[in-house]
Amino acid sequence: MKLQDRLRELRGSVTQTQFARDIEVNPGNYSKWERGETIPDYKTLIKIADYHHVSLDYLTGRTNYKDTDYKSTSIDT
């Protein structure tokens, strides 16, 4: 699974605009990420993963294992 597919999956029924506001990013940039035109920087990837309580590996499609008890140990973003 590609990053853009995972972003759409995790966002669920929330609009792109609302989700972008929730994570404090430009809605236009978020839309480009879901279309696969660009990718977020690593700090934003961490922010998205933390928001959804998933690992970066899950977010980026490196694994399909979704640990619902995921706790971030990331650096402050």
C-alpha positions in Angstrom: 0.0 0.0 0.0 1.3 3.5 -0.9 1.4 6.5 1.4 -1.4 8.2 -0.4 -3.7 5.2 0.0 -2.9 5.0 3.7 -3.6 8.7 4.2 -7.0 8.3 2.6 -7.7 5.1 4.6 -6.8 6.7 7.9 -8.6 10.0 7.3 -11.8 8.1 6.9 -14.9 10.3 6.6 -13.2 13.5 7.8 -12.7 16.0 5.0 -9.2 16.7 3.7 -9.6 20.3 4.8 -10.6 19.4 8.3 -7.9 16.9 8.7 -5.3 19.4 7.4 -6.5 21.9 10.0 -6.3 19.3 12.7 -2.7 18.6 12.0 -2.0 22.3 11.2 -0.9 22.0 7.6 -2.0 23.7 4.4 -5.1 21.9 2.9 -3.7 22.2 -0.6 -0.5 20.5 0.5 -2.5 17.7 2.2 -4.5 17.2 -1.0 -1.2 16.8 -3.0 -0.1 14.1 -0.5 -3.3 12.1 -1.0 -2.9 12.4 -4.8 0.7 11.2 -4.6 2.1 14.4 -6.2 4.3 15.2 -3.2 5.2 13.7 0.2 5.2 15.4 3.6 8.5 16.1 5.3 9.5 13.7 8.1 8.2 15.9 10.9 4.8 16.0 9.3 4.8 12.2 8.7 5.5 11.8 12.5 2.7 14.2 13.3 0.3 12.3 11.1 1.3 8.9 12.5 1.0 10.3 16.1 -2.5 11.7 15.3 -3.7 8.3 14.1 -1.7 6.3 16.7 0.1 4.3 14.2 3.8 3.7 13.4 5.6 5.3 10.5 6.0 1.9 9.0 2.2 1.4 8.9 1.6 5.0 7.7 4.1 4.6 4.8 2.9 1.1 3.9 6.0 -0.8 5.0 3.8 -3.0 7.2 0.1 -3.9 7.4 0.3 -4.4 11.2 -1.7 -1.7 12.9 -0.9 -1.7 16.6 -3.9 0.0 18.3 -1.8 0.4 21.4 0.9 2.4 19.6 2.6 5.0 21.7 4.9 7.6 20.1 8.4 7.9 21.3 9.2 10.5 18.7 11.1 13.7 19.2 9.0 16.8 19.8 7.7 18.1 16.5 
